[in-house]
Amino acid sequence: MPKVTELQVNGTRRRLNADSDRTLLSVLRDDLDLTGTKYGCGEGQCGACTVLIDGMPAHSCRVKVGTVAGRQITTIEGLEKDGTLHPVQEAFLEVGAMQCGYCTPGMIMAGVGLLKKNPHPTAEEIVKHMQGNICRCGTYPRIVDAIQRAAKRGFHA
């Protein structure tokens, strides 16, 4: 079975020794100790494991690590820069767009991915884009508000 020996994660080359058929989620959490990406359903239905691959949101529980070697992977840990939170993270905090917080990393990553693609989404476009992410606490209106706030501030990626 082929091995993956290096991944580009959060702007850094990370060495590892992983079977190529393992999920990206398991490698991030178990091998690279990046536990901000959460395991939810394991079927790509809840979005708790959302990361960005080359800037696009992906459910890491459904991605085989062998398919992302050489691609840029960004996790929730990679959004903060020099002690400053990402604008979407700041907006989530400002509006209290989390309750239990389990879905929050995936929601933030999906929101960042949306704003990279569409820097000025309507509320309806946000709702449509976020359909792959589930919040069991029901903070959806605050999540939409947070993404709108980040967009109004001119966040373009």
RODO-2510 file (C-alpha; in nm, 4 decimals, decimal comma):
residues 157
     n   res          X          Y          Z
     1     m     0,0000     0,0000     0,0000
     2     p     0,1441     0,3424    -0,0956
     3     k     0,2441     0,5787     0,1814
     4     v     0,2031     0,9535     0,2113
     5     t     0,5192     1,0987     0,3607
     6     e     0,4469     1,4704     0,3476
     7     l     0,1483     1,7046     0,3558
     8     q     0,1272     2,0804     0,3161
     9     v    -0,0857     2,1838     0,6165
    10     n    -0,1466     2,5396     0,7327
    11     g     0,1398     2,6659     0,5197
    12     t     0,3933     2,4189     0,6594
    13     r     0,5310     2,0952     0,5197
    14     r     0,4545     1,8211     0,7670
    15     r     0,6331     1,4860     0,7572
    16     l     0,4374     1,1697     0,8283
    17     n     0,4075     0,8060     0,7344
    18     a     0,0440     0,7336     0,6530
    19     d    -0,1300     0,4795     0,4351
    20     s    -0,2766     0,6646     0,1385
    21     d    -0,6243     0,5183     0,1936
    22     r    -0,6655     0,6665     0,5435
    23     t    -0,8955     0,9641     0,5790
    24     l    -0,7486     1,3107     0,5935
    25     l    -0,9436     1,3607     0,9166
    26     s    -0,7725     1,0694     1,0906
    27     v    -0,4279     1,1837     0,9760
    28     l    -0,4882     1,5426     1,0882
    29     r    -0,6128     1,4397     1,4314
    30     d    -0,4105     1,1259     1,5067
    31     d    -0,0799     1,1845     1,3282
    32     l    -0,0451     1,5639     1,3196
    33     d    -0,2278     1,6404     1,6480
    34     l    -0,4527     1,8996     1,4801
    35     t    -0,7637     1,8273     1,6842
    36     g    -0,9600     2,1414     1,5963
    37     t    -1,1069     1,9488     1,3038
    38     k    -1,3837     1,7421     1,4615
    39     y    -1,5156     1,3931     1,3933
    40     g    -1,8925     1,4084     1,3641
    41     c    -2,0736     1,1544     1,1521
    42     g    -1,7863     1,0030     0,9518
    43     e    -2,0068     1,0119     0,6414
    44     g    -1,9617     1,3680     0,5124
    45     q    -2,3093     1,4699     0,6217
    46     c    -2,2534     1,6967     0,9238
    47     g    -1,9588     1,9189     0,8267
    48     a    -1,7822     1,9062     1,1654
    49     c    -1,4669     1,7913     0,9837
    50     t    -1,4624     2,0696     0,7219
    51     v    -1,1180     2,1894     0,6128
    52     l    -1,0035     2,3846     0,3092
    53     i    -0,8199     2,2036     0,0329
    54     d    -0,6675     2,4520    -0,2085
    55     g    -0,9081     2,7084    -0,0623
    56     m    -1,2235     2,5031    -0,1124
    57     p    -1,4242     2,3475     0,1723
    58     a    -1,4108     1,9688     0,1970
    59     h    -1,5358     1,7167     0,4493
    60     s    -1,2090     1,5597     0,5596
    61     c    -1,3773     1,2394     0,6784
    62     r    -1,4487     1,1562     0,3126
    63     v    -1,1102     1,2571     0,1672
    64     k    -0,8397     0,9932     0,1335
    65     v    -0,5069     1,1384     0,2383
    66     g    -0,3439     0,9999    -0,0756
    67     t    -0,5524     1,2364    -0,2879
    68     v    -0,4277     1,5544    -0,1171
    69     a    -0,0505     1,5093    -0,1196
    70     g     0,0935     1,8244    -0,2745
    71     r    -0,2224     2,0276    -0,2176
    72     q    -0,2648     2,3066     0,0378
    73     i    -0,4701     2,1964     0,3383
    74     t    -0,5953     2,4558     0,5856
    75     t    -0,7458     2,3608     0,9207
    76     i    -0,9044     2,5823     1,1846
    77     e    -0,5623     2,6044     1,3513
    78     g    -0,4218     2,7638     1,0355
    79     l    -0,6569     3,0619     1,0235
    80     e    -0,5000     3,2622     1,3049
    81     k    -0,1982     3,4671     1,1946
    82     d     0,0561     3,6122     1,4370
    83     g    -0,1881     3,6035     1,7266
    84     t    -0,4720     3,7638     1,5317
    85     l    -0,7892     3,5720     1,4680
    86     h    -0,9247     3,5403     1,1175
    87     p    -1,2106     3,7870     1,0456
    88     v    -1,4642     3,5033     1,0312
    89     q    -1,3442     3,3753     1,3693
    90     e    -1,3756     3,7279     1,5117
    91     a    -1,7269     3,7653     1,3735
    92     f    -1,8312     3,4288     1,5222
    93     l    -1,7140     3,5489     1,8629
    94     e    -1,8817     3,8904     1,8293
    95     v    -2,2267     3,7503     1,7541
    96     g    -2,1980     3,4394     1,9728
    97     a    -2,2434     3,2098     1,6750
    98     m    -2,1764     2,9013     1,8818
    99     q    -2,3375     2,7290     2,1708
   100     c    -2,1743     2,3943     2,2441
   101     g    -1,9011     2,4792     1,9913
   102     y    -1,8605     2,1344     1,8389
   103     c    -1,9656     2,2402     1,4892
   104     t    -1,7916     2,5782     1,5074
   105     p    -1,4573     2,4871     1,3439
   106     g    -1,6360     2,3279     1,0483
   107     m    -1,8804     2,6180     1,0212
   108     i    -1,5965     2,8707     1,0239
   109     m    -1,4005     2,6790     0,7606
   110     a    -1,7086     2,6508     0,5374
   111     g    -1,7718     3,0242     0,5833
   112     v    -1,4129     3,1114     0,4931
   113     g    -1,4404     2,8913     0,1843
   114     l    -1,7593     3,0676     0,0798
   115     l    -1,6053     3,4143     0,1177
   116     k    -1,3034     3,3086    -0,0876
   117     k    -1,5416     3,2140    -0,3695
   118     n    -1,8053     3,4834    -0,3163
   119     p    -1,6898     3,7824    -0,1076
   120     h    -2,0379     3,9401    -0,0920
   121     p    -2,2925     3,6584    -0,0494
   122     t    -2,6566     3,7218     0,0249
   123     a    -2,8144     3,5590     0,3286
   124     e    -2,9774     3,3072     0,0955
   125     e    -2,6422     3,2213    -0,0648
   126     i    -2,4892     3,1727     0,2805
   127     v    -2,7701     2,9405     0,3864
   128     k    -2,7384     2,7398     0,0656
   129     h    -2,3592     2,7108     0,0952
   130     m    -2,3747     2,6098     0,4615
   131     q    -2,6258     2,3268     0,4022
   132     g    -2,3479     2,0678     0,4386
   133     n    -2,2826     2,1794     0,7972
   134     i    -2,5139     2,0909     1,0833
   135     c    -2,5469     2,2755     1,4142
   136     r    -2,7407     2,0635     1,6614
   137     c    -2,7821     2,3665     1,8899
   138     g    -2,9582     2,5659     1,6163
   139     t    -2,7428     2,8789     1,6045
   140     y    -2,7983     2,9148     1,2308
   141     p    -2,9194     3,2789     1,2358
   142     r    -2,6069     3,3846     1,4277
   143     i    -2,3842     3,1840     1,1924
   144     v    -2,5349     3,3636     0,8918
   145     d    -2,4942     3,6961     1,0757
   146     a    -2,1269     3,6230     1,1480
   147     i    -2,0493     3,5398     0,7848
   148     q    -2,2328     3,8543     0,6717
   149     r    -2,0298     4,0637     0,9180
   150     a    -1,7019     3,9249     0,7880
   151     a    -1,8161     3,9918     0,4300
   152     k    -1,9172     4,3520     0,5101
   153     r    -1,5706     4,4159     0,6482
   154     g    -1,4347     4,3403     0,3034
   155     f    -1,2776     4,0052     0,3795
   156     h    -1,1663     3,8640     0,0462
   157     a    -0,9510     3,5713     0,1622
***
